[in-house]
Amino acid sequence: MSCLGPRRGQVEQSRQEPDRRKVPCARVQPRCGSHGASGRRLDHTSSCPAILTLLHDDRPNERSSQGDPEWERMPIDLLEWLREQCADYEFDVAALYRRHGDHAWPLTATNEDDLERRLDEGGHFLPLPKEPAALANVIEVSVVDYLIERTERLQGLDVARGTERGYPDLEFTGSALDGGFYAVDVKVARRGSSRRRTQSRITLYTGNTYFRFPQLRWPGTFRPFDEYMRHLALLCIYTLEPTHYARVSDLELLVHETWRIASRQRSSTTREYLGAVDNIQALRNGEGEFERPEDFYRYWRRFNFRIGRAVQHQLDRLLAEQRGER
């Protein structure tokens, strides 16, 4: 197995397969005018009837029960498909909801905007947290839930959600991907004060575990790193609005192969993390500091990451299992 990067070949399934969601496909509605993965900004306050129709229309699709063999054989480019889905994404988390309010019951509203206004006036809203990690979790959950729902509408594409601290956030496979496994990790970053750079470097991988030893299946992962056909990063870049309940504006979604946005810098001085470039235009363009994936893997696999006692214990156990000693 190559030590430089993901293996491109037949992939064996791991011993413990995650539960996967499989539902019939639905026709994709025309996209609205919002933008995301192409590098243009999303307006999270705008409405998109086409998206609402897709998300809330539960009528069976004519292809859902017929098992059209031509449709089942249709492959997709996961990178491009994700970019298309992200272009339609809308961050619609308005606030934290408080049950007790100051108004008469029943509370009636004519539409979603009217409901939001009445809940606000009735004292039901609290702002989302400003702390970066907490707010990032809210954004990540929203994006992951959205992509899972979109995946469930496409026959032949299966998805599994990763663990909170594991890798990746989403694993894709299915006949639409010729049975291969693809890793998608969601990364959230706040724009800095200049709006030209992220406030801090995005973390791409943990360097001293599954990335450094890609032939082993580490805790919190579905399978060894090398068994993925491709590793993709979905970036969510936002501007913090301290006075807004939702805290988020100008949310921008970008999707690239992970190595393409990598830097030669760690994202933390105290943890063993690989960092992305922090220039936002470079992130939009997929212009990291490496010309080829081989250069990226060679540089970071040789990097002198610290291996602490707990990681060494895990490594020893995994190597023993690989040798059949446990």
C-alpha positions in Angstrom: 0.0 0.0 0.0 1.3 3.4 -1.0 2.5 5.7 1.8 2.0 8.8 -0.3 -1.8 9.1 -0.7 -5.1 7.5 -1.2 -5.1 4.2 -3.1 -6.9 4.3 -6.5 -8.2 0.8 -6.9 -10.6 -1.8 -5.8 -11.7 -1.2 -2.2 -12.6 -3.9 0.3 -15.3 -3.2 2.8 -14.3 -3.0 6.4 -15.5 -5.5 9.0 -18.1 -3.2 10.5 -20.1 -1.3 7.9 -22.0 1.8 9.1 -25.8 2.0 8.6 -26.5 3.7 5.3 -29.6 5.6 4.1 -31.1 4.4 0.9 -34.3 5.9 -0.6 -35.6 6.4 -4.1 -34.4 9.3 -6.2 -36.3 12.5 -6.8 -36.0 14.9 -9.7 -33.7 17.8 -9.0 -35.6 21.1 -9.2 -34.0 24.0 -11.0 -31.4 25.9 -8.9 -32.1 29.3 -7.7 -29.8 32.3 -8.1 -27.7 31.7 -4.9 -24.1 30.6 -5.2 -21.7 28.6 -3.1 -19.1 26.1 -4.1 -18.1 28.2 -7.2 -16.7 30.8 -4.8 -19.6 33.3 -4.8 -21.4 34.1 -1.6 -24.7 32.9 -0.4 -27.3 35.2 0.9 -28.8 33.2 3.8 -31.7 35.6 4.1 -33.0 35.1 0.6 -35.8 32.6 -0.3 -35.7 30.0 -2.9 -39.0 28.3 -3.8 -37.2 25.7 -5.9 -35.3 24.5 -2.8 -38.5 24.5 -0.7 -40.3 22.4 -3.3 -37.5 19.9 -3.3 -37.2 19.6 0.4 -40.9 19.4 1.2 -42.4 17.6 -1.8 -43.0 14.0 -0.6 -44.8 12.9 -3.7 -43.3 9.7 -5.1 -41.1 10.2 -8.2 -41.8 8.2 -11.3 -38.4 6.6 -11.2 -38.5 5.7 -7.5 -40.3 2.4 -7.9 -39.5 1.4 -11.4 -35.8 0.6 -10.9 -34.7 2.1 -14.2 -31.5 0.2 -15.0 -30.1 3.1 -17.1 -30.6 5.4 -14.1 -29.0 3.0 -11.7 -25.9 2.8 -13.9 -25.5 6.5 -14.2 -22.2 7.5 -12.4 -21.7 10.9 -10.8 -18.7 13.1 -10.1 -19.1 13.5 -6.4 -17.0 16.7 -6.3 -19.2 18.4 -8.9 -22.4 17.0 -7.4 -21.5 18.4 -4.0 -20.7 21.8 -5.5 -24.2 21.8 -7.2 -25.9 20.9 -3.9 -23.9 23.5 -2.0 -25.0 26.2 -4.5 -28.6 25.6 -3.3 -27.9 25.5 0.4 -29.4 28.1 2.6 -28.4 28.6 6.3 -31.9 29.0 7.8 -31.2 28.7 11.5 -32.7 31.9 12.8 -32.0 31.7 16.5 -32.3 29.6 19.6 -35.9 29.0 20.6 -37.2 29.6 24.1 -40.5 28.0 24.9 -42.0 30.7 27.2 -43.0 33.9 25.5 -44.8 37.2 26.2 -47.9 37.1 24.0 -51.5 35.7 23.7 -52.2 32.2 22.5 -52.8 30.8 20.0 -50.0 32.4 18.0 -50.8 32.5 14.3 -48.6 33.5 11.3 -49.3 33.8 7.6 -45.8 32.6 6.4 -42.3 31.8 7.7 -41.2 35.4 7.7 -44.3 36.4 9.7 -43.7 33.5 12.1 -40.1 34.6 12.7 -41.2 38.2 13.4 -43.9 37.1 15.8 -41.6 34.8 17.7 -39.0 37.5 18.0 -41.6 40.1 19.2 -43.0 37.5 21.6 -39.6 37.0 23.3 -39.0 33.4 22.1 -35.6 34.1 20.5 -32.1 33.8 22.0 -29.0 34.4 19.9 -26.8 31.6 18.7 -23.4 31.4 20.5 -20.6 33.6 19.3 -17.8 31.2 20.4 -16.2 29.9 17.2 -16.3 26.2 18.0 -19.9 26.3 19.2 -21.1 28.3 16.2 -19.1 26.1 13.9 -21.0 23.0 15.2 -24.3 24.6 14.5 -23.3 25.4 10.9 -21.7 21.9 10.4 -24.8 20.1 11.6 -27.0 22.2 9.3 -24.8 21.5 6.3 -24.4 17.8 7.0 -28.2 17.3 7.5 -28.9 19.1 4.3 -26.5 16.9 2.3 -27.9 13.7 3.8 -31.3 14.8 2.8 -30.2 15.6 -0.7 -28.4 12.2 -0.9 -31.5 10.4 0.1 -33.2 11.7 -3.0 -30.6 10.3 -5.4 -30.8 6.6 -6.2 -27.4 4.8 -6.2 -25.7 7.1 -3.8 -25.4 6.2 -0.1 -24.1 8.2 2.8 -23.1 7.6 6.4 -22.6 10.3 9.1 -19.3 10.2 10.9 -18.8 10.6 14.7 -18.4 14.0 16.3 -14.7 13.8 16.7 -13.9 11.3 14.0 -13.0 11.3 10.3 -14.7 11.9 8.0 -17.9 13.8 8.7 -19.6 12.1 5.7 -18.7 8.9 3.9 -20.2 8.3 0.4 -20.5 5.1 -1.6 -22.9 3.3 -3.8 -23.4 2.2 -7.4 -23.3 5.9 -8.6 -19.6 5.8 -7.4 -18.9 2.4 -8.7 -18.9 1.0 -5.1 -15.9 3.1 -4.0 -15.7 5.0 -0.8 -15.3 8.8 -0.6 -14.5 10.9 2.4 -16.0 14.4 2.9 -15.0 16.5 5.9 -16.8 19.7 6.7 -14.7 22.6 7.9 -16.0 25.9 9.2 -14.0 29.1 9.4 -14.8 32.8 10.3 -13.5 35.6 8.1 -10.9 37.7 9.8 -11.2 41.5 10.2 -9.7 42.2 6.8 -12.1 39.7 5.2 -9.2 38.5 3.1 -8.1 35.7 5.4 -9.7 33.3 7.8 -9.5 34.2 11.4 -7.4 31.0 12.0 -6.1 28.3 9.7 -8.6 25.5 8.9 -7.5 22.1 10.2 -7.4 19.5 7.4 -6.3 16.3 9.2 -4.9 15.0 12.5 -1.3 14.4 11.6 -0.2 11.7 14.1 -3.0 9.1 13.8 -5.1 8.1 10.8 -3.2 10.4 8.4 0.3 9.3 9.5 -0.6 5.6 9.5 -3.2 5.4 6.7 -3.2 1.6 6.5 -4.7 1.2 9.9 -8.3 1.7 11.0 -8.2 4.1 13.8 -11.0 4.7 16.4 -13.6 7.2 15.1 -13.1 6.2 11.5 -15.1 4.0 9.2 -12.0 2.4 7.5 -8.3 3.1 6.9 -7.5 6.4 5.3 -5.9 4.7 2.2 -9.1 2.9 1.3 -10.8 6.1 0.2 -10.8 6.8 -3.5 -10.8 10.6 -2.8 -10.7 12.9 0.2 -12.8 16.1 -0.2 -13.0 19.2 2.1 -16.3 21.2 2.2 -15.4 24.6 3.6 -18.0 26.9 5.2 -16.7 30.5 5.5 -18.8 33.1 7.3 -18.8 36.6 8.7 -19.7 37.0 12.3 -22.6 39.4 13.0 -22.4 40.0 16.8 -25.8 41.8 16.9 -27.8 39.3 14.9 -29.6 36.3 16.5 -28.2 34.0 13.8 -24.7 35.4 14.1 -23.9 34.4 10.5 -23.8 36.3 7.3 -22.3 35.9 3.8 -21.9 32.2 4.3 -19.8 30.8 1.5 -19.5 27.0 0.7 -16.5 25.7 -1.2 -15.6 22.1 -2.1 -12.1 20.9 -3.1 -9.9 17.9 -2.9 -8.3 18.4 0.5 -4.7 18.4 -0.7 -5.4 21.3 -3.1 -6.0 23.8 -0.2 -3.2 22.6 2.1 -0.4 24.8 3.4 3.0 23.9 4.9 1.9 25.2 8.3 0.2 23.5 11.2 -3.1 24.9 12.2 -2.2 24.8 15.9 1.1 25.3 17.8 0.0 22.8 20.5 -1.8 20.1 18.5 -0.8 17.8 15.7 -2.9 19.3 13.0 -2.3 20.0 9.3 -3.3 23.5 8.3 -4.9 24.9 5.2 -3.9 28.2 3.5 -5.7 31.1 5.1 -6.1 33.4 2.1 -9.8 33.2 1.2 -9.3 33.8 -2.5 -6.8 31.0 -2.6 -9.3 28.8 -0.8 -11.9 29.7 -3.4 -9.6 28.9 -6.2 -8.2 25.7 -4.7 -4.7 27.1 -4.7 -2.7 25.6 -1.9 1.0 25.4 -1.5 1.5 22.0 -3.2 1.6 21.4 -7.0 0.8 17.7 -6.8 -0.9 15.3 -4.3 2.4 13.3 -4.1 4.2 16.4 -2.8 1.5 17.0 -0.2 1.6 13.5 1.2 5.4 13.3 1.1 5.8 16.5 3.0 3.2 15.9 5.7 3.9 12.2 6.2 7.5 13.1 6.9 6.6 15.9 9.3 7.8 15.4 12.8 4.5 15.2 14.6 4.6 14.3 18.3 3.2 10.9 19.2 2.1 11.0 22.8 1.7 8.1 25.2 -2.1 7.6 24.5 -1.6 7.7 20.7 1.4 5.3 21.0 -0.8 2.9 23.0 -3.4 3.0 20.3 -0.8 2.5 17.6 0.7 -0.5 19.3 -2.7 -2.1 19.7 -3.6 -1.5 16.0 -0.3 -2.9 14.8 -0.8 -6.0 17.0 -4.2 -6.5 15.5 -2.8 -6.2 12.0 -0.2 -8.8 12.8 -3.0 -11.1 14.2 -1.6 -11.0 17.7 -4.9 -9.9 19.3 
